Amino acid sequence: MTPEQFRLYGHRAIDWIADYLEHPERYPVLPRVQPGDLTDALPAAGPEQGESMDAILADFEKLIVPATTHWNHPGFMAYFGISASPPGILGELLAAALNLNGMLWKSSPSVVELEQVVLHWLLLWTGLPQDWFGVIYDTASTGSMHAIMAAREFIDPESRLKGCDPRLVVYTSEQSHSSIEKGALAAGIGQERVRRVRVDAEFRMKPQSLAEMIESDLAAGLRPCCVTATVGTTATTSVDPVPAIAEICQRQQLWLHVDAAYAGSAMVAPEFRWAYEGCHRADSLVTNPHKWMLTPVDCSVFYTRHPDVLRRAFSLVPDYLKTAEDPRAINLMDYGVPLGRRFRALKLWFVMRSFGREGLAAIIREHVRLAQELARRVDADPCFERTAPAPFSVVCFRYKGTDEENRRIQEQVNATGEVFISGTVLNGRFTLRLAVGNQATTMAHVQRAWELVKQALPAVT
Ligand SMILES: *Cc1c(COP(=O)(O)O)cnc(C)c1O
């Protein structure tokens, strides 16, 4: 591709993006395709000769977009609604152009130093201890795995040389994300050694149950290692009582990891900071700017108060990569599994500068307001009930009928292509779950989703 062609197609791609972001609702939020449709429409083998960019872009629109779930659609209210904001997209584009690999300070000072600076800004914006060390990984799953590996190093330094002690135990609540269990698996801690602590009626970990489990494991000769608390669980956004959990961890000398993948972004607005109460006592914490901070996937932030432990767990520096020791020349490859790392801090920097803390807080505040508005409408409707408190921008609710009827409501609503909502099981019952989190979502979209739910009733009951 010549520089002139790059300019031409680059402008065309940007025009496409601008049109897309202006009206994502031109597309159904869920694609009308069956499994395998796209595979069947694509050639079985790649082309021998290079093809024209005209042909490739045409197929992007004709084949790829129709098989796409539109996370940038204002009616996207499943999982966690997220947005790739225009400033974040520009940061991502420029990062691809520089194509840096920030494994060492020397391999690109900009990757290493900008990452440290923006993660420090984020500590200040969210009220976390200013002396924490931060590093960006791809996902919260990777971050939590690193937390468990660091906890293993903290409790049992021998494991680095000899492999994992089969007596190590990890504790997390029944409502925690599956990534905690996966992280334990990756760390060599068997599934049998992942304890699921009971939750209260509002889906928060019961500290008393945690304390009892730890005592009984100690009595059985096991080695408690790590407790993972969640601030903003995936199903209901419940907040575990971190102060009480931190107290137990301190007493037993255990590593406390906090999973704030979703709710961590809300802390840029001071009125939500209550949810971080006690988190300053954590040993590590993970939060995802790619969830609720308008940063394109992927960008997940991991903090720890013990960078030395993280480093002990992972540093394995071959001679050819050794550089002169300068305390300000950090080599991020020493703080985790990946050697290479892309320039994710650039898009986060674009987002933080472009919106400012107040801009981000205003958007999050509005999302929470929309969800609270929906919660009020559900509460006021005698045919529906809420199935969990809604402290942030997620509302769990159900039609006062059977699970089957609720499942069919969800199917009918999602078949319209106007909105996409998810479901979850709480206390053994299927429940609808609506998450507000897209930058373009307004009260009109939430109201429309609520109408579609109610309109589905006659057909399913
Ligand atoms: C979404 C979510 C995760 C997983 O995030 P990834 O970045 O996709 O790994 C982990 N924990 C919680 C509480 C989440 O909501």
The ligand as a Gaussian input file, in Angstrom:
#p B3LYP/6-31G(d) Opt

LIG

0 1
 C      -16.484000      -8.473000      33.628000
 C      -15.945000      -8.944000      34.909000
 C      -14.759000      -9.689000      34.964000
 C      -14.052000     -10.193000      33.738000
 O      -13.521000      -9.182000      32.986000
 P      -12.535000      -9.490000      31.770000
 O      -11.790000      -8.208000      31.632000
 O      -13.394000      -9.813000      30.606000
 O      -11.661000     -10.621000      32.153000
 C      -14.258000     -10.019000      36.205000
 N      -14.886000      -9.659000      37.320000
 C      -16.033000      -8.956000      37.323000
 C      -16.687000      -8.575000      38.614000
 C      -16.598000      -8.577000      36.114000
 O      -17.754000      -7.897000      36.105000

